[in-house]
Amino acid sequence: MTRILTALLVLISLFAIPVPAEAAPVQIQRSQVRLDGVDVRLRAGTTQVVTVNRTAGHHARVTLWAYADGRWQQRIRALDGRIGYGGLVPGPQRHQNTGTTPLGTYDLPWAFGMHRRDADWRIGYRKVRSGDFWVQDNRSAYYNRFRNQSQGGFRWWLPSSDPNASERLTDYRSQYEWSIVIDFNRGQVRHRGSGIFLHVNGSGATAGCVSAPRWFIERLMARLDPERRPLIAIGR
């Protein structure tokens, strides 16, 4: 009887229909990847990356990548991006008012601009209003922060020639039509630099930000998704 039962179990196992395993979530195994010649230090869960690859002088190629189907895929690319007039410098070595753009990988946490928020945007957004500044006053507790002059806490009245003068955002309506914050100097290290953004091209080099054509930034605003932990990687 034992032999008969054993034989029956073997036959059943041969003809049994296998149950498919539950699909595992997409995971990126590597902590670093090279995209368009730029080394990207990935965060946990990052599936969107903007790369900035300097081409000549203050010009750069700016590309949005997305991780899908097991590989990084190019989504949109602008050939007429810009960097700072002072060139590129490693982030920890940067100094304020040098016109340099920091090398490295940084979060893209939120954005601001001159228009009302589009209902389809997923990225956090703040519409600029009168009196809004980006604080560059090294004596202020709000250094490298968005703040309105009515809130106080920084010397918003300093002339633009003063090295501690903050940026009045409404003075840059074209460049900051849409502006995505690059999370450089989150720790507010004094004199390292304040107000590094990814924004619309002006007439030439930036003062340290990264810029790209208007059409590119507009499309980027519609695509960036905080749930995908978007990053920007600035390379040589």
C-alpha positions in Angstrom: 0.0 0.0 0.0 2.8 2.4 0.9 4.4 1.8 -2.6 1.1 2.5 -4.3 0.6 5.8 -2.4 4.1 6.9 -3.2 3.6 6.2 -6.9 0.3 8.2 -6.8 2.0 11.2 -5.2 4.8 11.2 -7.8 2.2 11.1 -10.6 0.3 14.0 -9.1 3.4 16.1 -8.8 4.3 15.5 -12.4 0.9 16.8 -13.7 0.3 19.5 -11.2 -0.1 23.0 -12.6 2.5 25.4 -11.1 1.2 28.5 -9.3 3.0 31.6 -10.6 5.0 33.5 -7.9 3.9 37.0 -6.9 5.7 39.6 -9.0 8.5 41.2 -7.0 8.6 45.0 -6.9 11.1 46.7 -9.2 14.3 47.3 -7.4 17.6 49.0 -8.5 20.4 47.0 -7.0 23.3 49.5 -7.6 23.8 52.7 -5.6 25.6 54.4 -8.4 25.1 54.5 -12.2 26.7 56.4 -15.1 24.3 58.2 -17.4 25.5 60.2 -20.4 29.0 60.3 -18.9 27.7 61.6 -15.5 28.2 59.6 -12.3 24.9 59.5 -10.4 24.7 58.5 -6.7 21.3 57.0 -6.4 19.0 57.3 -3.4 16.7 54.4 -2.2 13.7 54.4 -4.5 15.1 56.9 -7.1 13.7 56.2 -10.6 14.0 59.7 -12.1 17.3 61.5 -12.7 18.2 64.7 -14.5 21.8 64.7 -15.7 23.9 67.8 -16.5 26.8 67.2 -18.8 29.0 70.3 -19.6 29.7 70.4 -23.4 31.7 73.7 -23.9 32.2 76.9 -21.9 29.0 77.5 -19.9 26.9 75.2 -22.2 25.6 71.9 -21.1 23.4 69.0 -22.2 20.5 68.4 -19.8 18.6 65.1 -19.9 15.7 63.5 -17.9 16.1 59.8 -17.4 13.5 57.3 -16.0 14.1 53.8 -14.8 11.7 51.4 -16.5 11.7 47.8 -17.7 15.0 47.1 -15.9 17.0 49.9 -17.5 17.5 53.7 -17.5 15.8 55.3 -20.5 16.1 58.8 -21.9 12.9 60.8 -21.7 13.7 64.4 -22.8 16.9 66.1 -23.6 18.0 69.8 -24.1 21.2 70.6 -25.9 21.3 74.3 -24.9 21.5 74.0 -21.1 23.7 76.4 -19.1 25.9 76.4 -16.0 27.5 79.1 -14.0 29.9 81.7 -15.5 32.6 80.5 -13.0 32.5 76.9 -14.2 32.1 73.7 -12.1 33.5 73.0 -8.7 33.0 70.1 -6.2 30.1 71.0 -3.9 32.1 71.1 -0.6 34.6 73.5 -2.2 32.1 76.0 -3.5 32.1 79.6 -2.3 29.2 82.1 -2.5 29.4 84.8 -5.3 31.9 82.9 -7.4 29.4 82.0 -10.2 30.3 78.3 -9.9 27.9 75.4 -10.2 28.4 72.6 -7.7 29.3 69.2 -9.0 27.5 66.2 -7.4 24.1 64.6 -7.0 21.3 66.4 -5.3 17.6 66.0 -4.5 14.9 68.0 -6.5 12.5 68.4 -3.6 10.1 71.2 -4.8 9.6 74.1 -7.2 8.4 77.7 -7.3 7.4 80.0 -10.1 5.4 82.9 -11.5 2.3 80.9 -12.4 -0.5 79.2 -10.5 0.0 75.5 -9.7 -1.1 73.2 -12.6 -3.5 70.6 -11.4 -1.5 67.8 -13.1 1.8 68.6 -11.3 2.9 66.2 -8.7 6.0 68.1 -7.5 5.5 70.5 -4.5 5.1 74.1 -5.8 4.9 77.6 -4.4 3.7 80.6 -6.5 6.0 83.6 -6.0 4.3 86.7 -4.6 5.5 90.2 -3.8 8.2 90.3 -1.2 9.4 86.8 -1.7 13.2 86.3 -1.5 15.8 83.5 -1.5 17.9 84.4 1.5 21.6 84.9 0.9 22.4 86.9 4.1 25.1 84.9 5.9 24.0 86.4 9.2 20.5 85.1 8.9 19.1 81.9 10.5 17.2 81.6 7.2 20.3 81.5 5.0 19.5 79.4 1.8 15.8 79.4 2.5 12.7 80.8 0.8 11.2 83.7 2.9 9.0 86.7 2.5 10.4 90.1 3.7 7.2 90.6 5.8 8.4 87.6 8.0 11.7 89.3 8.8 14.8 87.6 10.0 17.1 88.7 7.1 18.4 91.9 5.7 16.2 92.1 2.6 17.0 95.8 2.1 20.7 95.3 1.3 21.7 96.7 -2.2 22.5 94.1 -4.9 26.2 95.0 -4.7 26.4 93.7 -1.2 27.7 90.1 -1.0 25.0 89.3 1.5 22.2 90.7 -0.7 19.3 88.2 -1.1 17.5 87.4 -4.3 14.2 89.1 -4.8 12.5 86.4 -6.8 10.2 88.8 -8.8 13.3 90.4 -10.3 13.8 87.2 -12.4 10.3 86.6 -13.9 11.7 85.0 -17.0 14.3 82.8 -15.5 12.1 81.8 -12.6 8.9 81.3 -14.6 9.4 77.8 -13.3 12.3 77.0 -11.0 13.1 73.7 -9.4 15.0 73.8 -6.2 18.4 71.9 -6.2 18.9 70.8 -2.7 22.5 72.1 -2.4 23.8 73.2 0.9 20.8 71.9 2.9 22.9 72.3 6.0 23.2 76.1 5.5 27.0 76.2 5.6 27.8 79.9 5.6 29.5 81.4 2.5 29.2 78.1 0.6 26.3 79.3 -1.5 22.6 79.8 -1.6 19.8 79.6 -4.2 21.0 76.9 -6.6 18.1 76.0 -8.9 17.2 74.4 -12.2 15.4 77.1 -14.1 14.6 78.6 -17.5 17.5 79.9 -19.6 18.4 83.6 -19.5 20.6 85.4 -22.0 23.8 83.6 -21.0 25.6 81.8 -18.2 24.0 81.5 -14.8 25.3 82.7 -11.5 25.7 79.1 -10.3 22.4 77.5 -11.1 21.6 75.1 -14.0 19.3 76.4 -16.6 17.6 74.9 -19.7 15.2 76.0 -22.5 11.7 77.0 -21.4 10.1 74.0 -23.2 12.3 71.6 -21.3 11.6 73.1 -17.8 7.8 73.2 -18.6 7.8 69.5 -19.5 10.0 68.6 -16.5 7.5 70.3 -14.2 4.8 68.0 -15.6 6.9 64.8 -15.2 8.7 65.1 -11.9 7.2 62.9 -9.2 8.2 63.0 -5.5 7.3 59.3 -5.2 10.1 58.6 -7.7 12.7 60.4 -5.6 14.0 62.6 -8.4 17.6 63.7 -8.4 19.9 65.9 -10.4 23.5 64.8 -11.1 25.9 67.6 -12.3 29.1 66.3 -13.9 32.0 67.6 -15.9 
